[in-house]
Amino acid sequence: MERLRSSPLHANISTALDKHLEVIHVVQSRRKDEIVNASNRQRQGAPRCQDDRDVFALALAIKDMSVATRKARTTLWCALQMTLPK
C-alpha cells in the first residue's frame, strides 16, 4: 500500500502490525511451554493442577492476540481506504 501511495503510511499502522506480530510470537512461546511442560509432567506422573497455569497463560495470550488481530485488521482497512483513488 505504501508503494501504491508513493508515501509512507501513518505510524499507527506500522505499530499495530508490529504489535500483532509480537503477540503471535508470545502465543507461539506459550504453546511451546505448554507442550514441553505437559510432556515433562506426563513422564514424571505429576498432578494435573500444574497444567492449569500453562493453559491459562496460553488462553490469555490468545485473548491478547484476538484483540491485536482486530486492531491490525482495522488499521489495514484504514490503510486500504487511504490508498484507494478517490
N, C-alpha and C positions, 0 to 999 in steps of 0.2 A: 504494500500500500504506500510505503514511503517512496518507492520508485515511481509509482503511478502519479503521486502528487508532486514529485520532484522537490520535496521538502520533508523535513523530519516531522513525525507525529508528536503530539503532546507528551510530555514526560510521564504523565499519569498512566498512559497506555503501556509504556515500557515497564513501569513499576508494577503494574498489575500482572503483566506476563511474567516478570521475574519472580514475583511472589507466588504465582501459580506453579512455576517450575520448582521453586524451593519447597512448597508444600507437597508436591509429588514426591520429591526426594525423601521428605520426612515420612510419608506413608510407606514408601518402599523400605526405609530403615526399620520402622515399627513392625512391618510384616516379617522382615528377616529376623528381627529379635524374637518375635512370637514363635516362629518356626524353630529357631535354634533352642530357645528355652523349653518349648514343648517337647522336642526330641530329647533334650537332656533330662527333663523330668521323667519322661517315659522310661528312659534307661535306668534311672535311679529309683523309680517307683514312688516318687514324691506325691503328696496330696495335690488335688486339682485346684485348691484355693489360690495358689500362686498364679495359675493361668489367667485368673480374672484381671490381674493388673496389666498383663500384656494385651489382653483383649480390650480393656478399657482405654489403654493408651492408643491402640490401633483405631478404635471407634472414634476417639477424639480427633485423631489425625485425619480420619476420613471425613468427619464433620467439617474440619477446617478446609480440607480440600474441596468439599462441596461449595463452601462459601467463596473460596478463591476462584473456583471454576465459573460460578455465576458472575463474579466481577470481571473475570477475563473475557467471558462471552459478551458481556455488556460493553466493555471497552473496545473489543474488536468490532462490535456492531457500530459503535460511535465512529471508530476509525474508518470503517467502510463508508458510512454516511458522509464523512468529511472528504473522502476520496472520490466518490461518485460525482460526475459532472452535474451541474445544476441546470 
